Amino acid sequence: MYVVFLGAPGAGKGTQAGVVAEKLKLAHVATGDLFRAALKQGTPLGLEAKKFMEKGTLVPDEITIKMVMERLAAPDIKNGVILDGFPRNTEQAKALDAALPKTGKKIDKVVYIKVSEPELIKRLAGRWICRDCQTPYHEIDNPSKVKGKCDKCGGQLYQRADDTVETVKNRLKVFFAETAPLIEYYTKTGKLVEVNGEGTVDSITKSIIKALGDKPTQK
Ligand code: AMP
């Protein structure tokens, strides 16, 4: 199953994509994580992406699309994937629609995780992420058991450089201008399912799995 998770920054795409991917045995590909990993390694891709990420604007399509297509060719994608943070505009969606049929694949469902704007700002301001496994936490809504440490792997938690008030505002602006048109794009294809992204992590996971029309594989 090929699934796209759509939602504003702070909607919980990363958290939910991680949990749902594990339950349904799908790969989880997050473009933001790929860019941050490239930046950590100091690769040319990472350094180029940094200029845009710092401002909260989108990395150019040419670079992003190439990176995603290479990632989708990896063997771990064969059972399916949750795309988290891609596509982010109509150009990227069209590129994906053009490329997937060449490998006998197609997007099956698009999950739009809807969260109100004031809630998004509140969430992003309190967000902490594991440096090692990228699991996100929230200092009030979803804190780690031990302050500053990841529950899953014991890694150190950090706040993203682009979770500052100014950059957050810009990222939300970019979402409403460039990514929100994808809601209509995928509604027209009949693939969009909308899920209320406000509630507990567990209840939202259940809504997403129900919306995907699939039973989770028992662990
Ligand atoms: P995220 O972790 O999804 O919030 O992404 C962090 C930043 O990475 C974004 O603000 C963009 O600068 C960049 N980015 C992530 N995904 C994409 C994409 N599909 N297209 C362009 N830029 C992206």
Residues whose N, C-alpha, C, O or C-beta is under 5 A from the ligand:
A	BS01	AMP	P9 T31 G32 D33 F35 F52 M53 G56 T57 L58 V59 T64 G85 F86 P87 R88
